[in-house]
Amino acid sequence: MLMNNNCSPKGKFSRFISHPVTLLASRLLLGGTFIFAGIAKVSNITTLIWEIKQYQIIGGGLATAYGYLLPFAEIILGALILAGLLQRISAALTGLLTLSFLIAKITAVARGLDIHICGCFGPAVPLLSIYSWIIDFVLLVLAVHLSLLESKFLWLGSFLKKKAH
């Protein structure tokens, strides 16, 4: 007897991850986290630049530029994701940014650097590095989810299209 694909675990999982409410939850978590992280860093850019330099991946001038740009990039990407505008592109960029954070942490550990606190959320939430790794992996999964499956449930684009007509 053939099993209906909708009743199989794979079919149920596929329906769950593509459900509009699940996609909205991913948008809220990913976008909200990035907005919060960016806002938390804006007021303390000097410390952020110092933290970036601790990873010893990019030089002084580039680390400084990155430190000034990162909070605003996080806020903009988070806002785009929350609004559902340019969702796949902004989710992909957010995923790449999150992946860069993970790579920085992995290389720091591999090189024996003593970095135990992550400045992910600026002075608002000092995180032990292990927790920041977990958060980064979850954010990466959310970014991939939104990069692959676009959500038009409660997105700003429908409102903008109505205004344009």
Secondary structure, 3 states (H helix, E strand, C coil): CCCCHHHCHHHHHHHHHHCHHHHHHHHHHHHHHHHHHHHHHHCCHHHHHHHHHHCCCCCHHHHHHHHHHHHHHHHHHHHHHHHCCCHHHHHHHHHHHHHHHHHHHHHHHHCCCCCCEEEEEHHHEEEEHHHHHHHHHHHHHHHHHHHHCCCCCCCHHHHHHHHHC
